[in-house]
Amino acid sequence: MMELILLVLFCWLFWKALGLAFRVAWGAAKITASLLFLCAVPLLVLCMIFAGGFLLLIPIAMVGAAVGLLKAAL
């Protein structure tokens, strides 16, 4: 059940960050957020397959950091 809740949280943050990324012009914040997305999505899949539980918070924190960077750039 916790994996499902964390997956919904990840998806919500991911869509929020994508919306912010379209509003931000290219710069250091957008490049850094893109790199965090590229690392967070495969990490989420690996954590769901092999680990689960609280390790799913790592990719959510990465996407949350990307959202914070993009909000600071606006």
C-alpha positions as CSV (number, residue, x, y, z in Angstrom):
1,M,0.0,0.0,0.0
2,M,2.8,2.4,0.8
3,E,4.4,1.8,-2.6
4,L,1.2,2.8,-4.2
5,I,0.9,6.0,-2.2
6,L,4.6,6.9,-2.9
7,L,4.1,6.2,-6.6
8,V,1.1,8.6,-6.7
9,L,3.2,11.2,-4.9
10,F,6.1,10.7,-7.4
11,C,3.7,11.1,-10.4
12,W,2.1,14.2,-9.0
13,L,5.5,15.8,-8.3
14,F,6.7,14.8,-11.8
15,W,3.8,16.4,-13.6
16,K,4.2,19.5,-11.4
17,A,7.9,19.8,-12.3
18,L,7.2,19.3,-16.0
19,G,4.7,22.1,-15.9
20,L,7.3,24.3,-14.2
21,A,10.0,23.2,-16.6
22,F,8.0,24.5,-19.6
23,R,7.7,27.9,-18.1
24,V,11.4,28.3,-17.2
25,A,13.8,29.4,-20.0
26,W,16.9,27.3,-20.6
27,G,19.5,27.8,-17.9
28,A,21.3,26.1,-15.1
29,A,18.1,25.3,-13.1
30,K,16.4,23.6,-16.1
31,I,19.4,21.6,-17.0
32,T,19.9,20.5,-13.4
33,A,16.2,19.6,-13.1
34,S,16.4,17.6,-16.3
35,L,19.4,15.6,-15.0
36,L,17.5,14.9,-11.7
37,F,14.6,13.6,-13.8
38,L,16.8,11.4,-15.8
39,C,18.2,9.9,-12.6
40,A,15.0,9.7,-10.7
41,V,12.8,7.7,-13.1
42,P,15.1,4.7,-13.5
43,L,15.8,4.8,-9.8
44,L,12.1,4.7,-9.0
45,V,11.6,1.6,-11.2
46,L,14.6,-0.1,-9.6
47,C,13.4,0.7,-6.1
48,M,9.9,-0.6,-6.9
49,I,11.2,-3.9,-8.3
50,F,14.0,-4.7,-5.9
51,A,13.7,-2.7,-2.7
52,G,10.4,-1.0,-2.1
53,G,9.4,0.6,1.2
54,F,11.1,3.8,2.3
55,L,13.8,3.6,-0.4
56,L,11.1,4.9,-2.7
57,L,11.5,8.3,-1.0
58,I,14.9,8.8,-2.6
59,P,13.5,9.3,-6.2
60,I,10.7,11.4,-4.7
61,A,13.2,13.6,-3.0
62,M,15.1,14.0,-6.3
63,V,12.0,15.1,-8.1
64,G,11.1,17.4,-5.2
65,A,14.6,19.0,-5.4
66,A,14.0,19.5,-9.2
67,V,10.6,21.2,-8.4
68,G,12.4,23.4,-5.8
69,L,15.0,24.4,-8.3
70,L,12.5,25.3,-10.9
71,K,10.3,27.3,-8.5
72,A,13.4,29.2,-7.4
73,A,14.2,30.0,-11.1
74,L,10.7,31.6,-11.7
